Amino acid sequence: MPGKLLVILEKENTKMDIMKKVIRITGVTLGVLLLSAGQVVHAQNFADALESEKTEASIDQTALSQAAALQKPSAIPGAPSALEDSTYTLGINDVIDIAIARHPEVSGQYMVNGEGKIQYGFVGDIAILGLTKKEIKDILTEHLSTYIVSPDVTITIAGYNSKMVYVIGEVGVPGRIYMRGDTITVREALLQAGLPLLSASTAKCRLITPAPDGLATIKYVNVFKLLYEGDLREDLAMKPGDTLYIPATILAKAMRVIQPVSQPIGEAGSVARPIATGGF
């Protein structure tokens, strides 16, 4: 019996040794795996950090670009271009601003009167009808040179009131449009008039140029092709006094004729009337 007991104890010790070795090997393996995982995570975090820095740099660059774009002078809707402003010829009721450097007493705003002149008190009445800003500047410089040494004259058009065209018919805001140049295109006029309505027949609009003898010139404009297909051949130039007429569709005209008749009938049919019930 003692011999068998010793054999059993030796077997148990052997098993314990084997278990300890297995546990030791497992621990080493887990340690290696954890270390590798840590390195992978660290590498991933490093890559994420680089990507985040790139994204932030991209965002900063975009913000700087947007800020630079905001600092650039933007075009104001309806404002004349530099070329239009420099070639615009003054007409009756236009307003100009005259600024003389270091001489506010002879600066101010002046309206072109019915005679085509401005009442410039320091010099007298000056005829400027049909002149550009540069021509007016040259005239004023010549007049003021008698009283001021090397006058620095700046002319600005403060009010465009002399030239206008008319857009009537099926548009958002029919009426007159004041021009900021000697001509205006059909597309620009339509944009300022609120664009055609759904009831507009845009395939055959009329551009009417009046004439003193009553023989007006009529040109047809396909506004649909101009606005929705980009056909610039239809973008005709309008001159002061021209009228652009946008007609209504046949269906819209028919509905406007039927509606005043059908509305009273509908209202009369909706009025409740007492019904005789034979005494009950």
C-alpha positions in Angstrom: 0.0 0.0 0.0 2.7 2.5 0.8 4.2 1.9 -2.6 1.0 2.4 -4.4 0.4 5.6 -2.4 3.8 7.0 -3.4 3.0 6.2 -7.0 -0.3 8.1 -6.8 1.4 11.1 -5.1 4.1 11.2 -7.8 1.4 11.1 -10.5 -0.5 14.0 -8.8 2.7 16.0 -8.5 3.4 15.4 -12.2 0.0 16.7 -13.1 0.4 19.8 -10.9 3.7 20.5 -12.6 2.1 20.1 -16.0 -0.8 22.5 -14.9 1.7 25.1 -13.7 3.6 25.0 -17.0 0.3 25.3 -18.9 -0.7 28.2 -16.8 2.7 29.8 -17.2 2.7 29.4 -21.0 -0.9 30.7 -21.1 0.1 33.8 -19.1 3.0 34.5 -21.4 0.8 34.1 -24.4 -1.9 36.4 -23.0 0.8 38.9 -22.2 2.2 38.9 -25.7 -1.4 39.2 -27.1 -2.2 42.1 -24.8 1.1 43.8 -25.7 0.4 43.4 -29.4 -3.2 44.7 -29.0 -1.8 47.7 -27.1 0.6 48.4 -29.9 -2.2 48.1 -32.5 -4.5 50.4 -30.4 -1.7 52.9 -30.0 -1.0 52.8 -33.8 -4.7 53.2 -34.5 -4.9 56.1 -32.1 -1.9 57.7 -33.7 -3.5 57.3 -37.1 -6.7 58.7 -35.8 -4.9 61.7 -34.4 -3.1 62.3 -37.7 -6.4 62.1 -39.5 -8.1 64.4 -37.0 -5.2 66.9 -37.5 -5.6 66.7 -41.2 -9.4 67.3 -40.9 -8.9 70.2 -38.6 -6.3 71.7 -41.0 -8.7 71.2 -43.8 -11.5 72.9 -41.8 -9.2 75.8 -40.9 -8.2 76.2 -44.6 -11.8 76.2 -45.6 -12.6 78.8 -42.9 -9.7 81.0 -44.1 -10.9 80.7 -47.7 -14.4 81.7 -46.7 -13.2 84.6 -44.6 -11.1 85.8 -47.6 -14.1 85.5 -49.8 -16.2 87.5 -47.4 -13.5 90.2 -47.3 -13.6 90.6 -51.1 -16.1 93.2 -52.4 -19.3 91.4 -53.5 -21.6 92.5 -56.2 -24.8 94.0 -54.9 -27.9 92.8 -56.6 -29.2 95.5 -59.0 -26.0 97.6 -58.6 -24.4 98.7 -61.9 -21.1 97.3 -63.0 -18.1 99.6 -63.2 -18.5 99.8 -67.0 -22.2 100.7 -66.9 -21.6 103.3 -64.1 -18.8 105.0 -66.1 -20.7 105.1 -69.4 -24.1 106.0 -67.9 -25.4 109.4 -69.3 -27.2 111.6 -66.9 -30.8 112.5 -67.5 -33.6 114.5 -66.0 -34.3 113.7 -62.3 -31.0 111.8 -61.9 -29.1 112.7 -58.7 -25.3 113.1 -58.5 -23.1 113.5 -55.5 -20.3 116.0 -55.9 -17.4 115.7 -53.4 -14.5 118.2 -53.4 -11.6 117.0 -51.2 -11.0 119.4 -48.2 -13.9 121.6 -49.4 -17.1 120.4 -47.9 -18.7 123.8 -48.4 -18.9 123.2 -52.2 -19.8 119.5 -51.9 -23.3 118.0 -51.9 -26.0 116.2 -53.8 -27.7 117.8 -56.8 -30.7 116.7 -59.0 -30.8 117.3 -62.7 -33.7 119.7 -63.3 -36.1 119.8 -66.2 -33.6 121.9 -68.2 -30.9 119.3 -67.9 -28.9 121.4 -65.4 -27.8 121.3 -61.8 -28.0 124.4 -59.6 -24.4 124.4 -58.3 -24.5 127.5 -56.1 -20.8 128.1 -56.0 -20.4 128.3 -59.8 -24.0 128.6 -61.1 -26.2 126.4 -63.3 -24.2 123.8 -65.2 -25.7 121.8 -68.1 -24.9 118.1 -67.6 -27.8 116.4 -69.6 -26.4 113.5 -71.6 -22.9 113.6 -70.0 -21.0 110.9 -68.2 -19.4 111.2 -64.8 -16.0 111.7 -66.2 -17.3 114.6 -68.5 -19.0 116.2 -65.5 -15.8 115.9 -63.5 -13.8 117.6 -66.2 -16.3 120.5 -66.4 -16.4 121.0 -62.7 -12.6 120.8 -62.4 -12.3 123.6 -65.0 -14.9 125.8 -63.3 -13.5 125.3 -59.8 -9.9 125.9 -60.8 -10.6 129.6 -60.9 -11.3 129.5 -57.1 -9.5 126.4 -55.8 -5.9 125.2 -56.5 -5.9 121.8 -58.1 -9.4 120.8 -57.0 -9.9 117.0 -56.4 -13.4 116.3 -57.7 -15.2 113.0 -57.2 -18.6 112.4 -58.9 -21.0 109.7 -57.8 -24.4 108.9 -59.2 -26.7 108.8 -56.2 -30.0 108.3 -57.9 -31.0 106.6 -61.2 -34.3 108.2 -62.0 -34.3 109.3 -65.7 -34.3 106.0 -67.6 -36.9 103.3 -67.2 -38.5 100.4 -68.9 -41.9 98.7 -68.2 -42.7 95.0 -67.6 -46.4 94.2 -67.7 -48.6 91.2 -67.8 -48.1 87.9 -66.0 -45.1 88.7 -63.8 -44.7 88.9 -60.0 -44.3 92.6 -59.8 -45.5 94.4 -62.9 -44.6 98.0 -63.4 -41.6 100.3 -64.2 -38.0 99.4 -63.7 -35.4 102.1 -63.3 -32.3 101.4 -65.4 -28.8 101.8 -64.1 -27.3 101.9 -67.6 -28.4 103.1 -71.1 -29.8 99.6 -71.8 -31.1 96.6 -69.8 -31.5 93.0 -71.0 -34.8 91.2 -71.0 -33.5 88.7 -68.5 -32.4 91.3 -66.0 -35.8 93.1 -66.4 -37.7 89.9 -65.7 -35.6 89.2 -62.6 -36.4 92.6 -61.2 -40.1 92.1 -62.1 -40.3 88.9 -60.1 -40.2 86.4 -63.0 -43.2 85.1 -65.0 -46.1 83.5 -63.2 -47.5 80.1 -63.8 -50.3 81.7 -65.7 -47.9 83.2 -68.2 -47.6 82.2 -71.8 -43.8 82.5 -72.1 -43.3 81.2 -75.6 -44.3 84.4 -77.4 -43.8 87.5 -75.4 -43.7 90.9 -77.0 -41.0 93.6 -76.7 -42.6 96.9 -77.7 -40.6 100.0 -78.7 -42.8 103.0 -78.9 -42.5 105.6 -81.7 -43.7 109.2 -81.9 -45.6 108.5 -85.2 -47.5 105.6 -83.5 -45.8 102.9 -85.5 -44.3 101.0 -82.6 -41.7 98.3 -83.3 -42.7 94.8 -81.9 -40.2 92.0 -81.4 -41.2 88.6 -80.2 -39.2 87.0 -77.3 -39.3 83.4 -76.2 -38.9 83.9 -72.5 -39.1 80.2 -71.8 -36.1 79.4 -73.9 -34.2 82.4 -72.4 -34.8 81.5 -68.7 -35.1 77.7 -68.7 -33.0 76.6 -71.7 -30.3 79.3 -71.6 -30.9 80.6 -75.2 -29.1 84.0 -75.0 -30.3 84.8 -78.5 -33.6 85.7 -76.8 -31.9 88.1 -74.3 -32.7 91.2 -76.3 -31.5 94.7 -75.1 -34.3 97.0 -73.9 -33.9 100.8 -74.3 -35.5 103.5 -72.2 -39.3 103.6 -72.8 -39.5 100.0 -74.0 -42.3 97.7 -72.7 -42.1 93.9 -72.2 -45.5 92.3 -72.3 -45.9 88.8 -70.8 -49.3 87.4 -72.0 -51.5 85.0 -70.1 -52.3 81.4 -71.3 -55.6 80.7 -72.9 -56.6 78.6 -69.9 -55.8 81.5 -67.5 -57.9 83.9 -69.7 -60.8 81.5 -69.8 -60.8 81.0 -66.0 -60.8 84.8 -65.5 -63.9 85.0 -67.7 -65.7 82.1 -66.0 -64.8 82.8 -62.4 -66.9 86.1 -62.0 -69.9 84.2 -63.4 -69.6 81.0 -61.5 -68.8 82.6 -58.1 -72.3 84.2 -57.6 -74.0 81.0 -58.7 -72.0 79.0 -56.1 -72.8 81.5 -53.4 -76.5 81.5 -54.2 -76.6 77.7 -54.1 -75.0 77.6 -50.7 -77.7 79.8 -49.0 -80.0 77.7 -46.8 -83.7 78.0 -47.5 -86.6 76.9 -45.3 -88.4 73.7 -46.5 -92.2 73.2 -46.0 -92.9 70.0 -44.1 -96.7 70.0 -44.3 -97.3 71.3 -40.8 -94.9 69.0 -39.0 
